Amino acid sequence: MDWAPLSLSFQVAIVATFLATVAGVALGLLLSNKRTWGRDLIDAVTTAPMVMPPTVLGYYVLVSLGRNSAIGKAYESLTGSSIVFTRTGAIIAAAIGSLPLVVKAARAALEGVDPTLLKAARTLGASPARAFFTVHLPLASRGLIAGVMLAFARSLGDFGVTLMVAGDIPGETQTAALAIYDAIQSHRENDAAGMVAILTSITIGALYLVNKLTAARDAN
């Protein structure tokens, strides 16, 4: 079995999860504020990748980040490389696909924190940023970690959006999910079965830990 696609999948998933976590927590905080204008619309847009067909989502990303787009041209002028059909494209595709999981978990976890504790921190002189990082975020940490773990599992197994945006280039953008598809097409069932077993084990392990974290949070 070729371990390169699995190694690439982990590299992509780690960076994509980090990006999704930063953006997801920020969006979750925004959506947890009832005074946010257009909150329902923002929630709908950020949730859309969960239910949108991967090819449709991939098309939007491809058009938005392609070499003819403003973002694509700006990125290429700065780096000399395009976003699409590169490892960067694979990371962005995985991050966009996993972002809704972090947003949903972050919003629920942040809304679950007792607002009187935040008011107490502000009364004691803490700035909004300090109250968030020292009180709000730690108290919501279990729910946030659960969302991050789900996002990692989702990033690790992304197929449709990655194929549309990054292609299936061995050694460059061929992640484990794409390698499994190629192995099946080439009648290399043993290679496919090995990667399937590893990805399945990681996914089940992540879901098990998420259930444990959720149960512990509910118990508190």
DRENMARVEX-832442 format. One line per 5 residues: number of its first residue (from 1); their letters; for each residue x, y, z of N, C-alpha, C. Coordinates in nm, 2 decimals. Layout:
BEGIN
NUM = A = X Y Z X Y Z X Y Z  ... .
! end
This chain:
BEGIN
1 = MDWAP = 0.08 -0.12 0.00 0.00 0.00 0.00 0.09 0.13 0.00  0.05 0.22 -0.08 0.13 0.35 -0.09 0.08 0.44 0.02  0.18 0.48 0.11 0.14 0.56 0.23 0.14 0.71 0.20  0.19 0.75 0.08 0.20 0.89 0.04 0.07 0.96 0.05  -0.04 0.90 -0.01 -0.17 0.97 0.00 -0.22 0.99 0.14 .
6 = LSLSF = -0.20 0.89 0.22 -0.24 0.90 0.36 -0.16 1.01 0.43  -0.03 1.02 0.41 0.05 1.12 0.47 0.01 1.26 0.42  -0.02 1.27 0.29 -0.07 1.40 0.24 -0.20 1.44 0.30  -0.29 1.34 0.31 -0.42 1.36 0.37 -0.41 1.42 0.51  -0.32 1.37 0.59 -0.30 1.42 0.73 -0.24 1.56 0.72 .
11 = QVAIV = -0.15 1.59 0.63 -0.10 1.72 0.62 -0.20 1.82 0.58  -0.28 1.78 0.48 -0.39 1.87 0.44 -0.49 1.89 0.55  -0.53 1.78 0.62 -0.63 1.79 0.72 -0.59 1.88 0.84  -0.47 1.87 0.88 -0.42 1.94 0.99 -0.43 2.09 0.96  -0.37 2.13 0.85 -0.38 2.28 0.81 -0.52 2.32 0.79 .
16 = ATFLA = -0.60 2.24 0.72 -0.74 2.28 0.69 -0.82 2.29 0.82  -0.79 2.20 0.91 -0.87 2.21 1.04 -0.83 2.34 1.12  -0.70 2.37 1.11 -0.66 2.50 1.18 -0.73 2.62 1.12  -0.73 2.62 0.98 -0.80 2.74 0.92 -0.95 2.74 0.95  -1.01 2.62 0.94 -1.15 2.61 0.97 -1.18 2.65 1.12 .
21 = TVAGV = -1.09 2.61 1.21 -1.11 2.64 1.35 -1.11 2.79 1.37  -1.01 2.86 1.32 -1.00 3.01 1.34 -1.12 3.08 1.28  -1.15 3.04 1.16 -1.27 3.11 1.09 -1.40 3.06 1.16  -1.41 2.94 1.20 -1.53 2.89 1.26 -1.56 2.94 1.39  -1.46 2.96 1.48 -1.48 3.02 1.61 -1.52 3.17 1.60 .
26 = ALGLL = -1.46 3.24 1.50 -1.50 3.38 1.48 -1.64 3.39 1.43  -1.68 3.30 1.34 -1.82 3.30 1.29 -1.92 3.26 1.40  -1.87 3.16 1.48 -1.96 3.11 1.58 -1.98 3.22 1.69  -1.88 3.30 1.72 -1.90 3.41 1.81 -1.99 3.51 1.76  -1.97 3.54 1.63 -2.06 3.64 1.56 -2.21 3.59 1.56 .
31 = LSNKR = -2.23 3.47 1.54 -2.37 3.41 1.53 -2.43 3.40 1.67  -2.34 3.38 1.77 -2.40 3.37 1.91 -2.45 3.50 1.96  -2.41 3.61 1.90 -2.46 3.74 1.94 -2.59 3.77 1.87  -2.70 3.78 1.95 -2.83 3.80 1.90 -2.85 3.94 1.83  -2.76 4.03 1.85 -2.76 4.16 1.79 -2.70 4.17 1.65 .
36 = TWGRD = -2.64 4.05 1.61 -2.57 4.05 1.48 -2.67 4.07 1.37  -2.65 4.17 1.28 -2.74 4.19 1.17 -2.73 4.08 1.06  -2.84 4.03 1.01 -2.84 3.92 0.91 -2.79 3.79 0.97  -2.81 3.76 1.09 -2.76 3.64 1.16 -2.81 3.52 1.09  -2.94 3.51 1.06 -3.00 3.39 0.99 -2.94 3.37 0.85 .
41 = LIDAV = -2.92 3.48 0.78 -2.86 3.46 0.65 -2.71 3.42 0.65  -2.64 3.47 0.75 -2.50 3.43 0.76 -2.49 3.28 0.80  -2.59 3.24 0.89 -2.59 3.10 0.93 -2.63 3.01 0.82  -2.72 3.05 0.73 -2.76 2.97 0.61 -2.64 2.96 0.52  -2.57 3.07 0.49 -2.45 3.06 0.40 -2.34 2.97 0.45 .
46 = TTAPM = -2.31 2.98 0.58 -2.21 2.90 0.64 -2.25 2.75 0.65  -2.38 2.72 0.66 -2.42 2.59 0.67 -2.44 2.52 0.54  -2.45 2.60 0.43 -2.48 2.55 0.30 -2.38 2.44 0.25  -2.25 2.45 0.28 -2.16 2.34 0.24 -2.19 2.20 0.29  -2.27 2.20 0.40 -2.30 2.07 0.46 -2.40 1.99 0.37 .
51 = VMPPT = -2.49 2.07 0.31 -2.60 2.00 0.23 -2.58 2.02 0.08  -2.49 2.11 0.04 -2.48 2.13 -0.10 -2.40 2.02 -0.17  -2.44 1.98 -0.29 -2.36 1.87 -0.36 -2.22 1.91 -0.37  -2.12 1.82 -0.35 -1.98 1.86 -0.36 -1.94 1.92 -0.49  -2.00 1.87 -0.60 -1.96 1.93 -0.73 -2.01 2.08 -0.74 .
56 = VLGYY = -2.12 2.11 -0.68 -2.17 2.25 -0.69 -2.08 2.33 -0.60  -2.05 2.29 -0.48 -1.96 2.36 -0.39 -1.82 2.38 -0.46  -1.77 2.27 -0.52 -1.64 2.27 -0.58 -1.64 2.37 -0.70  -1.75 2.38 -0.77 -1.76 2.47 -0.88 -1.75 2.62 -0.83  -1.82 2.65 -0.72 -1.81 2.79 -0.67 -1.67 2.82 -0.62 .
61 = VLVSL = -1.61 2.72 -0.56 -1.47 2.75 -0.51 -1.38 2.76 -0.63  -1.39 2.68 -0.73 -1.31 2.68 -0.85 -1.32 2.81 -0.92  -1.44 2.86 -0.93 -1.47 2.99 -1.00 -1.41 3.11 -0.92  -1.43 3.10 -0.79 -1.38 3.20 -0.70 -1.23 3.21 -0.69  -1.16 3.10 -0.70 -1.02 3.09 -0.67 -0.94 3.06 -0.80 .
66 = GRNSA = -1.00 3.04 -0.91 -0.94 3.00 -1.03 -0.84 3.11 -1.08  -0.76 3.08 -1.18 -0.66 3.17 -1.23 -0.72 3.30 -1.29  -0.84 3.29 -1.34 -0.91 3.41 -1.40 -0.98 3.49 -1.29  -0.99 3.45 -1.17 -1.06 3.52 -1.07 -0.97 3.63 -1.01  -1.03 3.73 -0.94 -0.95 3.83 -0.88 -0.86 3.77 -0.77 .
71 = IGKAY = -0.91 3.68 -0.69 -0.83 3.62 -0.58 -0.72 3.54 -0.64  -0.75 3.46 -0.74 -0.65 3.37 -0.81 -0.54 3.45 -0.87  -0.57 3.56 -0.94 -0.47 3.65 -1.00 -0.38 3.71 -0.89  -0.45 3.76 -0.78 -0.37 3.83 -0.68 -0.27 3.73 -0.61  -0.32 3.61 -0.58 -0.24 3.50 -0.52 -0.12 3.47 -0.61 .
76 = ESLTG = -0.15 3.45 -0.74 -0.04 3.41 -0.84 0.06 3.52 -0.85  0.02 3.65 -0.85 0.11 3.76 -0.86 0.20 3.76 -0.74  0.15 3.72 -0.62 0.23 3.73 -0.50 0.32 3.61 -0.48  0.27 3.49 -0.52 0.35 3.36 -0.50 0.41 3.30 -0.62  0.36 3.34 -0.74 0.40 3.28 -0.86 0.34 3.14 -0.89 .
81 = SSIVF = 0.24 3.11 -0.81 0.17 2.98 -0.82 0.02 3.00 -0.81  -0.05 2.91 -0.88 -0.20 2.92 -0.87 -0.25 2.85 -0.75  -0.37 2.88 -0.72 -0.43 2.81 -0.60 -0.49 2.67 -0.65  -0.56 2.67 -0.76 -0.62 2.55 -0.80 -0.52 2.45 -0.86  -0.55 2.32 -0.84 -0.47 2.21 -0.88 -0.33 2.21 -0.81 .
86 = TRTGA = -0.33 2.26 -0.69 -0.21 2.26 -0.61 -0.25 2.21 -0.47  -0.15 2.19 -0.38 -0.18 2.14 -0.25 -0.25 2.25 -0.17  -0.23 2.38 -0.20 -0.30 2.49 -0.14 -0.45 2.48 -0.17  -0.48 2.44 -0.29 -0.62 2.42 -0.33 -0.68 2.31 -0.25  -0.61 2.20 -0.23 -0.66 2.09 -0.15 -0.69 2.13 -0.01 .
91 = IIAAA = -0.60 2.21 0.05 -0.62 2.26 0.18 -0.75 2.35 0.19  -0.76 2.44 0.10 -0.88 2.53 0.10 -1.01 2.45 0.08  -1.00 2.36 -0.01 -1.12 2.27 -0.03 -1.17 2.20 0.09  -1.07 2.14 0.16 -1.10 2.07 0.28 -1.15 2.16 0.39  -1.09 2.28 0.40 -1.12 2.38 0.50 -1.27 2.42 0.48 .
96 = IGSLP = -1.30 2.45 0.36 -1.44 2.50 0.33 -1.54 2.39 0.36  -1.51 2.27 0.33 -1.60 2.16 0.35 -1.62 2.13 0.50  -1.52 2.15 0.58 -1.53 2.13 0.73 -1.57 2.25 0.81  -1.57 2.37 0.75 -1.60 2.49 0.82 -1.74 2.48 0.89  -1.85 2.44 0.83 -1.98 2.44 0.90 -1.98 2.36 1.02 .
101 = LVVKA = -1.90 2.25 1.03 -1.90 2.17 1.15 -1.84 2.25 1.27  -1.74 2.33 1.24 -1.68 2.41 1.35 -1.78 2.53 1.39  -1.84 2.59 1.29 -1.93 2.70 1.31 -2.04 2.65 1.40  -2.11 2.54 1.36 -2.22 2.49 1.44 -2.18 2.46 1.58  -2.07 2.39 1.60 -2.02 2.35 1.73 -1.98 2.47 1.82 .
106 = ARAAL = -1.91 2.57 1.75 -1.87 2.69 1.82 -1.99 2.77 1.87  -2.09 2.79 1.78 -2.20 2.87 1.82 -2.28 2.80 1.93  -2.30 2.67 1.93 -2.37 2.61 2.04 -2.29 2.61 2.17  -2.16 2.59 2.16 -2.08 2.60 2.28 -2.07 2.74 2.34  -2.06 2.84 2.26 -2.05 2.97 2.31 -2.18 3.02 2.36 .
111 = EGVDP = -2.29 2.99 2.30 -2.42 3.03 2.35 -2.46 2.96 2.48  -2.39 2.84 2.50 -2.42 2.77 2.63 -2.35 2.82 2.75  -2.26 2.92 2.73 -2.19 2.98 2.85 -2.28 3.08 2.92  -2.29 3.07 3.05 -2.37 3.16 3.13 -2.33 3.31 3.11  -2.41 3.39 3.05 -2.37 3.53 3.02 -2.34 3.61 3.15 .
116 = TLLKA = -2.39 3.57 3.26 -2.35 3.64 3.39 -2.21 3.63 3.42  -2.14 3.52 3.38 -2.00 3.50 3.41 -1.92 3.60 3.32  -1.97 3.62 3.20 -1.90 3.72 3.11 -1.92 3.86 3.17  -2.04 3.89 3.21 -2.07 4.02 3.27 -1.98 4.04 3.39  -1.96 3.94 3.47 -1.88 3.95 3.60 -1.73 3.98 3.56 .
121 = ARTLG = -1.68 3.92 3.45 -1.55 3.94 3.41 -1.53 4.09 3.36  -1.63 4.14 3.29 -1.63 4.27 3.24 -1.64 4.37 3.36  -1.72 4.34 3.46 -1.73 4.42 3.58 -1.60 4.44 3.65  -1.52 4.33 3.65 -1.39 4.32 3.72 -1.28 4.39 3.64  -1.32 4.45 3.52 -1.22 4.52 3.45 -1.16 4.46 3.32 .
126 = ASPAR = -1.21 4.34 3.29 -1.16 4.27 3.17 -1.21 4.33 3.05  -1.13 4.34 2.95 -1.17 4.39 2.82 -1.25 4.28 2.75  -1.33 4.32 2.64 -1.40 4.22 2.57 -1.32 4.10 2.52  -1.20 4.14 2.47 -1.11 4.03 2.42 -1.05 3.94 2.53  -1.02 4.01 2.64 -0.97 3.93 2.76 -1.08 3.84 2.81 .
131 = AFFTV = -1.20 3.89 2.83 -1.31 3.81 2.88 -1.34 3.69 2.79  -1.32 3.71 2.65 -1.34 3.61 2.56 -1.24 3.50 2.58  -1.11 3.53 2.58 -1.00 3.44 2.58 -0.98 3.37 2.72  -1.02 3.44 2.83 -1.00 3.39 2.96 -1.12 3.32 3.03  -1.24 3.36 2.98 -1.36 3.31 3.04 -1.45 3.24 2.94 .
136 = HLPLA = -1.49 3.31 2.83 -1.58 3.25 2.73 -1.52 3.13 2.66  -1.40 3.14 2.61 -1.34 3.03 2.53 -1.31 2.91 2.62  -1.25 2.92 2.74 -1.23 2.80 2.82 -1.36 2.73 2.86  -1.46 2.81 2.89 -1.59 2.74 2.93 -1.66 2.67 2.82  -1.63 2.71 2.70 -1.69 2.65 2.58 -1.60 2.55 2.51 .
141 = SRGLI = -1.48 2.52 2.58 -1.38 2.44 2.52 -1.42 2.30 2.48  -1.50 2.23 2.56 -1.54 2.10 2.52 -1.62 2.09 2.39  -1.72 2.18 2.38 -1.79 2.18 2.25 -1.71 2.22 2.13  -1.61 2.31 2.16 -1.52 2.36 2.05 -1.43 2.24 2.00  -1.38 2.17 2.10 -1.29 2.06 2.07 -1.37 1.95 1.99 .
146 = AGVML = -1.49 1.93 2.03 -1.57 1.83 1.96 -1.59 1.87 1.81  -1.62 2.00 1.79 -1.63 2.05 1.65 -1.50 2.04 1.57  -1.39 2.07 1.64 -1.26 2.06 1.57 -1.23 1.92 1.53  -1.26 1.82 1.62 -1.24 1.68 1.58 -1.32 1.64 1.47  -1.45 1.68 1.46 -1.54 1.65 1.35 -1.48 1.71 1.22 .
151 = AFARS = -1.43 1.83 1.23 -1.38 1.90 1.12 -1.25 1.83 1.06  -1.17 1.78 1.16 -1.05 1.70 1.11 -1.09 1.58 1.04  -1.19 1.50 1.09 -1.23 1.38 1.03 -1.29 1.41 0.89  -1.36 1.52 0.88 -1.42 1.56 0.75 -1.32 1.60 0.65  -1.22 1.68 0.70 -1.11 1.72 0.61 -1.03 1.60 0.56 .
156 = LGDFG = -1.01 1.51 0.65 -0.93 1.39 0.62 -0.99 1.31 0.50  -1.12 1.31 0.50 -1.19 1.22 0.40 -1.25 1.30 0.28  -1.22 1.43 0.27 -1.29 1.51 0.16 -1.25 1.45 0.02  -1.35 1.44 -0.06 -1.33 1.39 -0.20 -1.38 1.48 -0.31  -1.51 1.51 -0.31 -1.57 1.59 -0.42 -1.51 1.72 -0.44 .
161 = VTLMV = -1.51 1.80 -0.34 -1.46 1.94 -0.35 -1.31 1.94 -0.38  -1.23 1.85 -0.32 -1.09 1.84 -0.35 -1.06 1.80 -0.49  -1.14 1.71 -0.54 -1.12 1.67 -0.68 -1.15 1.78 -0.78  -1.26 1.86 -0.75 -1.29 1.97 -0.84 -1.19 2.08 -0.83  -1.13 2.11 -0.71 -1.05 2.23 -0.70 -0.90 2.20 -0.71 .
166 = AGDIP = -0.86 2.08 -0.66 -0.72 2.05 -0.66 -0.68 1.94 -0.76  -0.78 1.86 -0.81 -0.75 1.76 -0.90 -0.70 1.63 -0.83  -0.65 1.54 -0.91 -0.60 1.41 -0.86 -0.46 1.39 -0.91  -0.37 1.46 -0.86 -0.23 1.46 -0.90 -0.14 1.38 -0.80  -0.09 1.26 -0.84 -0.02 1.18 -0.75 0.11 1.26 -0.69 .
171 = GETQT = 0.12 1.25 -0.56 0.23 1.32 -0.50 0.21 1.46 -0.47  0.11 1.52 -0.52 0.08 1.66 -0.51 -0.05 1.69 -0.44  -0.16 1.64 -0.50 -0.29 1.66 -0.45 -0.37 1.53 -0.43  -0.31 1.42 -0.46 -0.39 1.29 -0.44 -0.39 1.25 -0.30  -0.50 1.29 -0.23 -0.52 1.25 -0.09 -0.57 1.10 -0.09 .
176 = AALAI = -0.59 1.05 0.04 -0.63 0.91 0.05 -0.76 0.88 -0.01  -0.86 0.97 0.00 -0.99 0.95 -0.06 -0.98 0.93 -0.21  -0.90 1.02 -0.27 -0.88 1.01 -0.42 -0.80 0.88 -0.45  -0.70 0.85 -0.37 -0.63 0.73 -0.40 -0.71 0.60 -0.39  -0.81 0.60 -0.30 -0.90 0.49 -0.29 -0.98 0.47 -0.42 .
181 = YDAIQ = -1.03 0.58 -0.47 -1.11 0.58 -0.59 -1.02 0.53 -0.71  -0.90 0.58 -0.71 -0.81 0.53 -0.82 -0.77 0.38 -0.81  -0.76 0.34 -0.68 -0.72 0.20 -0.66 -0.84 0.11 -0.70  -0.96 0.15 -0.67 -1.08 0.07 -0.71 -1.09 0.06 -0.86  -1.06 0.18 -0.93 -1.07 0.18 -1.07 -0.96 0.10 -1.14 .
186 = SHREN = -0.85 0.08 -1.07 -0.74 0.00 -1.12 -0.74 -0.14 -1.07  -0.84 -0.18 -1.00 -0.86 -0.31 -0.95 -0.75 -0.35 -0.85  -0.71 -0.25 -0.77 -0.61 -0.28 -0.66 -0.69 -0.27 -0.53  -0.77 -0.38 -0.51 -0.86 -0.38 -0.40 -0.79 -0.39 -0.27  -0.68 -0.45 -0.26 -0.60 -0.46 -0.13 -0.55 -0.32 -0.09 .
191 = DAAGM = -0.50 -0.24 -0.18 -0.46 -0.11 -0.15 -0.58 -0.02 -0.10  -0.69 -0.03 -0.17 -0.81 0.04 -0.13 -0.86 0.00 0.00  -0.86 -0.13 0.03 -0.91 -0.18 0.16 -0.82 -0.13 0.27  -0.69 -0.13 0.25 -0.60 -0.08 0.36 -0.63 0.06 0.40  -0.64 0.15 0.30 -0.67 0.29 0.33 -0.81 0.31 0.38 .
196 = VAILT = -0.90 0.23 0.33 -1.04 0.24 0.39 -1.04 0.21 0.53  -0.97 0.10 0.57 -0.97 0.06 0.71 -0.91 0.16 0.80  -0.80 0.23 0.75 -0.73 0.33 0.83 -0.83 0.45 0.85  -0.89 0.50 0.74 -0.97 0.62 0.75 -1.10 0.59 0.83  -1.15 0.47 0.82 -1.27 0.43 0.90 -1.23 0.43 1.05 .
201 = SITIG = -1.12 0.37 1.08 -1.08 0.37 1.22 -1.06 0.51 1.28  -1.00 0.60 1.20 -0.98 0.74 1.25 -1.12 0.80 1.27  -1.21 0.78 1.17 -1.34 0.85 1.18 -1.42 0.80 1.30  -1.42 0.67 1.32 -1.50 0.61 1.44 -1.43 0.66 1.57  -1.30 0.66 1.57 -1.23 0.71 1.69 -1.27 0.86 1.72 .
206 = ALYLV = -1.27 0.94 1.62 -1.31 1.08 1.64 -1.45 1.10 1.69  -1.54 1.02 1.63 -1.68 1.03 1.67 -1.70 0.98 1.81  -1.63 0.88 1.85 -1.63 0.82 1.99 -1.59 0.93 2.09  -1.48 1.00 2.06 -1.43 1.10 2.15 -1.52 1.22 2.15  -1.59 1.25 2.04 -1.69 1.36 2.03 -1.80 1.33 2.12 .
211 = NKLTA = -1.85 1.20 2.12 -1.96 1.16 2.20 -1.92 1.17 2.35  -1.80 1.13 2.38 -1.75 1.14 2.52 -1.75 1.29 2.57  -1.70 1.38 2.48 -1.69 1.52 2.52 -1.83 1.58 2.53  -1.92 1.54 2.44 -2.06 1.59 2.45 -2.13 1.54 2.58  -2.10 1.42 2.61 -2.17 1.36 2.73 -2.11 1.43 2.86 .
216 = ARDAN = -1.98 1.45 2.86 -1.92 1.52 2.97 -1.98 1.66 2.99  -1.99 1.73 2.87 -2.04 1.87 2.88 -2.19 1.87 2.93  -2.27 1.78 2.88 -2.41 1.77 2.92 -2.42 1.74 3.07  -2.33 1.66 3.12 -2.33 1.62 3.26 -2.30 1.73 3.35  -2.22 1.83 3.30 -2.19 1.95 3.38 -2.30 2.05 3.37 .
! end
